[in-house]
Amino acid sequence: MIKKSLIALAAMLFSASAWAHMCPTLMGDIDQALEDDTTVAEVDESTLEEVRDLRARGEEAHQAGDHDESVALLEEAKEKLGLM
C-alpha cells in the first residue's frame, strides 16, 4: 500500500513539473506568432487584444504556480491565433 502511494505521489509531482515547463514554451509560441506579420495580418484587432490578454493572464498564472490554469489560458490564446 505504501509503495502504491509513493508511486502515485511521484506521478503527481512529475506531472506538475511537466506543466510548469510547458508554460514558457506556449508563451514563446504565442510571442513568436505575434511578431510574425503574416500571422498578425490574418487575425482581426479584437482577437489580437484577446490573445494578448490571455497570454498575460497565462504568464501571471504560471508565476503564481497555477500551471493548469496557465496552460489552459495559453492554449486558448494559441487556438485564437490558429496555431492549434
N, C-alpha and C positions, 0 to 999 in steps of 0.2 A: 504494500500500500504506500509506503514512504517513497519507494522507488518511482511509482507512477506519479506521485505528487511532485517529486523533484523534476521529472521529465516534463510534466505539464508547466511547471514554473519556468523551466529553461525555455520552453517553446514560447511562452508569453513574453519573456524578456527579449528573446531573439526577434520576435515579430515587431515589438515596439522599436527596437533598434533599426530594423529594416525600414519601417515607416519613416523614422527620423532621417535616414539617409536618402529617402526618396524625395522629400520636400525640396531640397536645394536643386535637384535635377529638374523637377517640374517647374520651379521658378526660373531656372535657366532656359528651359524650353520656351516659356512664355516671353521672357525678356528678349530672346533671340527673334521670336516671331514678331514682337512689337517693333524691333529695329529693322525688320525686313520690309522694304517698301511695297513689295508685291503682296504680302500678307495683309498689310495695313490697308492697301488700296481696295481689297476685296471685302472689307468689313466696314459697316457704317459707324459714324462717330459715337452714337449712343451705345453701341455694342462695345466699342473700344473703351469707353468710360466704365462700363460694367466689368470688362476684363481687367482693367487697371485696379478697380476696387476689389475684385475677387482676389487678385494677385497680392494686393497689400494686406487684405484680411488673412489670406493664406500664410503670408510671412509672419504676421502677428501671432497667429495660432501656433505656428512652428516654434517661434521664440518662446511662447508660453508653455511649450511642451505638449500641446494638444495636436499630435501628429495625424490622428484620424480626421479631425476637422480640417487641418491644413491640407491634407491630400484631397479631401472632398472639394474644398474651395478651389484648389489649383487645378484639379481635373475638370471642374465646371468651366473655369476660365479657358483651358485648352480646348474644350468642346466648342465654346462660343467662337474661338478663333478657327475652328475647323481642323484642329490638329489631332483629333481622336476619331 
